[in-house]
Amino acid sequence: MLYATVGYAVIIIMMFMILKSKATPAFCFSVLPVIGAVICGFGFTEILGFVDKGMSTVWKTAILFIFSVCYFSTMNDAGMFDPLVKGLVKKAGNNIVMIMVATSLIAVVAHMDGACASTYLITIPVMLPIFKKMKLNPLMLLLLVGFSAGVMNLVPWGGPTIRAATAIGMDATELWISMIPMQVFGLVVSLIGAVICAKYEKRRLTREGVDISALTATGEGGAGQAEMDSSLRRPKLFWVNLGLTVVVIALLVEGSITPYLIFLFGTMIAMAINYPDMKLQSQLLKKYAPSCIDLTVTLMAAGVFLGIFANSGIITSMAQVLISLLPGFLTKYLYIIMGVLGGPLGIIMGPDPYYYAVMPLVIETVAPYGITAAQVAHAMLIGENVVLSVSPCVAANYLAFGISGIELNEHMKFSFKWEWLVSILMLIFAIIIGIV
């Protein structure tokens, strides 16, 4: 009981401090779990062991973040996105609906590999300049990418489905095939959400007196481009840079090479091609450093939180207490309740404790009522997946925050309720057609 009490207290304090901007996420993730572990009676050596295990799960993503930011910043300075942005803006014109729908579709295609990191790296750098040029809320961009990534992440090579299949001893592909109708429904809902977002933004711009047609007809460079150093532009190397980026993205999707290595070598090649002067390369790396360091610190701090909570038994104790509090008549429906609560629980716990610690407890609890492990897995997958883009426990999300320049608390306040709503709609659909 002590572990659960301390765990919930740490989570509540942590969420309050992050959402109210009372402390940085890095402080909350690193300091509060340690205090909680000390209160639970763990010694210095044990806590260090937990932290080491947690760090081992995030360091590759931290390196990926650093080099991906450097790579796309190099390409941005070189002007590779200029023709792409102008072409997309010209194609969409002042049709905000097309821009929003295109964002969702690009994210769907980008997430075919089941990795959030590549989805963010492919979608956000291309679409963010368009959002800025059209004066659209960049939080909408993260919301739409989150919709698409959350629904597509149900593929059998996606992390959550693999975890769930492992937890119940079932083939991941078999588990996924039965969810395809629900996944298609989720994609349709995501596209409808894109249209709704577009209409909302059009009304907002109209209220603010913004002439939408003027946004595309004037200002060829755009405010964002005006701030760029034109001396760094390399228009003659556009096709070389585009070709290199296509290769980088193809390797990300292909998946045989570790992503951080792809961006490490990609960054070095990009800088050598565009800026062969060593002093200039050093200056650019220093220029990109502020975009890397802050989020990398937060990411590594999240490793402390994950390591302590997942390996100390705190998460398991929290789950046991939650289950014990349910009235008897609701026990049969615990898996559906967990599906509904999968969004907030996924944010609190992260995917590993959610599937490896909580799911087995739920399966064991509802088994006497004839509920299969696959039904539990389906419900809990639906609940957790769609909301994954706002979870501070998902390391790849910090790529999105760093690339977009949006803070975790801003994204969480804006997107969580809508992503949670989509997950509930998908769960209701799954219940109706018999998947759950």
Disulfide bonds with the S-S distance in Angstrom:
none
